[in-house]
Amino acid sequence: MARAAGDGDGVRQHAAARAAPRALDVLFEKDFAVSPLHVARQVFIVQVLPLTLGAALRAWRPAVAARLEGPFARLSNLLLLGLVPALAIALSPLIFDIGWAPFAFGVGLSACALAVGAACAGRDPGVRRAGAVAAAMRNPGLALLIAAVNEMPATVVAAVFDYAIGLTLVITAFILWQRRAA
């Protein structure tokens, strides 16, 4: 089980990997499966490896890391800005077929999770913001992994993408609102 230092992300990922297929079994009356190895591989590739490499570079060559941080951040944002429209275009027929429900769920669940996270985080404004965002974050990558392992139809990928767009918009709006309020 992958675990980041002290923050419990690995435990949450493992719990989500165990709970998500069971919930899907009930909702869709299908036997879903995802092994801890599948989840560990995904968490390693998309979270642990990049963070470890970045931390190692910062410890070994702090000046190089500082110099690369800005260009890498801009590059990653540029890639994301290119990927989202490309996926939206490629998945648009499927998104129109499935309707607005995944987007609406992404917006609604994220807004509720932001409220619950802020309420549970205490009175410190910084902790409240972090708690709210942490509670609202979902792992669309885990949903896509479950869909791929279980050979789900492309409409499932479109639904996850649509949900992630709703989630992203709500969290972005919340962060911008919090910055303005601060």
PAZALUM-985947 format. One record per residue (C-alpha): x, y negated, z; residue in one letter; residue number from 0. Coordinates in steps of 0.25 Angstrom, whole numbers, plus 5000, padded with zeros to 4 digits. Layout:
BEGIN
(site (X Y Z) a NUM);
...
END
This chain:
BEGIN
(site (5000 5000 5000) m 0);
(site (5006 4987 4996) a 1);
(site (5006 4976 5006) r 2);
(site (5011 4962 5006) a 3);
(site (5018 4957 5018) a 4);
(site (5008 4955 5029) g 5);
(site (4997 4951 5021) d 6);
(site (4989 4964 5020) g 7);
(site (4987 4962 5005) d 8);
(site (4991 4977 5002) g 9);
(site (4981 4982 5013) v 10);
(site (4970 4974 5006) r 11);
(site (4974 4979 4992) q 12);
(site (4974 4993 4997) h 13);
(site (4961 4991 5004) a 14);
(site (4955 4985 4992) a 15);
(site (4960 4996 4983) a 16);
(site (4953 5006 4992) r 17);
(site (4940 4999 4994) a 18);
(site (4938 4993 4980) a 19);
(site (4936 5007 4973) p 20);
(site (4927 5012 4984) r 21);
(site (4918 4999 4982) a 22);
(site (4918 5001 4967) l 23);
(site (4914 5016 4969) d 24);
(site (4902 5011 4976) v 25);
(site (4898 4999 4967) l 26);
(site (4901 5006 4954) f 27);
(site (4898 5021 4958) e 28);
(site (4911 5025 4951) k 29);
(site (4924 5031 4958) d 30);
(site (4934 5020 4958) f 31);
(site (4949 5023 4962) a 32);
(site (4961 5015 4963) v 33);
(site (4973 5021 4970) s 34);
(site (4982 5014 4980) p 35);
(site (4993 5016 4970) l 36);
(site (4986 5008 4960) h 37);
(site (4983 4997 4970) v 38);
(site (4998 4997 4975) a 39);
(site (5003 4996 4961) r 40);
(site (4994 4984 4957) q 41);
(site (4998 4977 4970) v 42);
(site (5012 4980 4968) f 43);
(site (5013 4975 4954) i 44);
(site (5004 4962 4955) v 45);
(site (5007 4958 4970) q 46);
(site (5019 4965 4977) v 47);
(site (5029 4965 4965) l 48);
(site (5027 4950 4961) p 49);
(site (5027 4945 4975) l 50);
(site (5039 4954 4979) t 51);
(site (5047 4949 4967) l 52);
(site (5043 4934 4970) g 53);
(site (5047 4936 4985) a 54);
(site (5060 4943 4981) a 55);
(site (5064 4932 4971) l 56);
(site (5060 4921 4981) r 57);
(site (5069 4928 4992) a 58);
(site (5080 4931 4982) w 59);
(site (5081 4918 4974) r 60);
(site (5071 4907 4980) p 61);
(site (5076 4897 4970) a 62);
(site (5073 4906 4958) v 63);
(site (5059 4909 4964) a 64);
(site (5056 4895 4967) a 65);
(site (5059 4891 4952) r 66);
(site (5051 4903 4946) l 67);
(site (5039 4901 4955) e 68);
(site (5033 4890 4947) g 69);
(site (5035 4895 4933) p 70);
(site (5030 4909 4938) f 71);
(site (5018 4903 4944) a 72);
(site (5015 4895 4931) r 73);
(site (5017 4907 4923) l 74);
(site (5008 4916 4931) s 75);
(site (4997 4905 4931) n 76);
(site (4999 4904 4916) l 77);
(site (4998 4919 4914) l 78);
(site (4985 4919 4922) l 79);
(site (4979 4908 4915) l 80);
(site (4982 4915 4902) g 81);
(site (4977 4929 4907) l 82);
(site (4963 4924 4913) v 83);
(site (4958 4918 4900) p 84);
(site (4963 4930 4892) a 85);
(site (4956 4940 4901) l 86);
(site (4944 4931 4901) a 87);
(site (4944 4931 4885) i 88);
(site (4947 4946 4885) a 89);
(site (4936 4950 4895) l 90);
(site (4926 4940 4891) s 91);
(site (4917 4950 4884) p 92);
(site (4917 4959 4897) l 93);
(site (4915 4947 4906) i 94);
(site (4903 4942 4899) f 95);
(site (4897 4957 4899) d 96);
(site (4899 4958 4914) i 97);
(site (4894 4944 4917) g 98);
(site (4897 4934 4928) w 99);
(site (4895 4944 4940) a 100);
(site (4910 4947 4942) p 101);
(site (4914 4932 4941) f 102);
(site (4902 4928 4951) a 103);
(site (4907 4939 4960) f 104);
(site (4921 4934 4960) g 105);
(site (4916 4920 4963) v 106);
(site (4906 4924 4974) g 107);
(site (4915 4934 4981) l 108);
(site (4927 4925 4980) s 109);
(site (4919 4913 4986) a 110);
(site (4914 4922 4997) c 111);
(site (4928 4928 5000) a 112);
(site (4934 4914 5000) l 113);
(site (4923 4910 5011) a 114);
(site (4926 4922 5019) v 115);
(site (4941 4921 5018) g 116);
(site (4941 4907 5023) a 117);
(site (4931 4910 5034) a 118);
(site (4940 4921 5039) c 119);
(site (4953 4914 5038) a 120);
(site (4951 4904 5050) g 121);
(site (4953 4889 5051) r 122);
(site (4966 4887 5044) d 123);
(site (4964 4881 5030) p 124);
(site (4976 4888 5024) g 125);
(site (4972 4901 5030) v 126);
(site (4957 4899 5026) r 127);
(site (4961 4896 5011) r 128);
(site (4970 4908 5011) a 129);
(site (4960 4917 5018) g 130);
(site (4949 4913 5008) a 131);
(site (4958 4916 4996) v 132);
(site (4963 4929 5001) a 133);
(site (4949 4934 5004) a 134);
(site (4944 4929 4990) a 135);
(site (4955 4936 4982) m 136);
(site (4951 4948 4976) r 137);
(site (4960 4958 4968) n 138);
(site (4955 4959 4954) p 139);
(site (4968 4966 4951) g 140);
(site (4963 4977 4960) l 141);
(site (4950 4977 4953) a 142);
(site (4956 4979 4940) l 143);
(site (4965 4990 4945) l 144);
(site (4953 4998 4950) i 145);
(site (4946 4995 4937) a 146);
(site (4958 5000 4929) a 147);
(site (4961 5012 4937) v 148);
(site (4946 5016 4936) n 149);
(site (4946 5013 4921) e 150);
(site (4934 5003 4922) m 151);
(site (4928 4996 4910) p 152);
(site (4934 4983 4905) a 153);
(site (4921 4976 4911) t 154);
(site (4927 4979 4925) v 155);
(site (4940 4971 4921) v 156);
(site (4931 4960 4916) a 157);
(site (4923 4960 4929) a 158);
(site (4936 4959 4938) v 159);
(site (4941 4948 4929) f 160);
(site (4928 4940 4930) d 161);
(site (4928 4942 4945) y 162);
(site (4942 4938 4946) a 163);
(site (4939 4925 4938) i 164);
(site (4928 4922 4948) g 165);
(site (4937 4925 4960) l 166);
(site (4948 4916 4954) t 167);
(site (4939 4904 4952) l 168);
(site (4934 4904 4966) v 169);
(site (4947 4906 4973) i 170);
(site (4954 4895 4964) t 171);
(site (4942 4885 4967) a 172);
(site (4944 4888 4982) f 173);
(site (4959 4886 4981) i 174);
(site (4957 4873 4974) l 175);
(site (4946 4868 4983) w 176);
(site (4955 4872 4995) q 177);
(site (4966 4864 4989) r 178);
(site (4958 4852 4987) r 179);
(site (4952 4853 5001) a 180);
(site (4966 4853 5008) a 181);
END
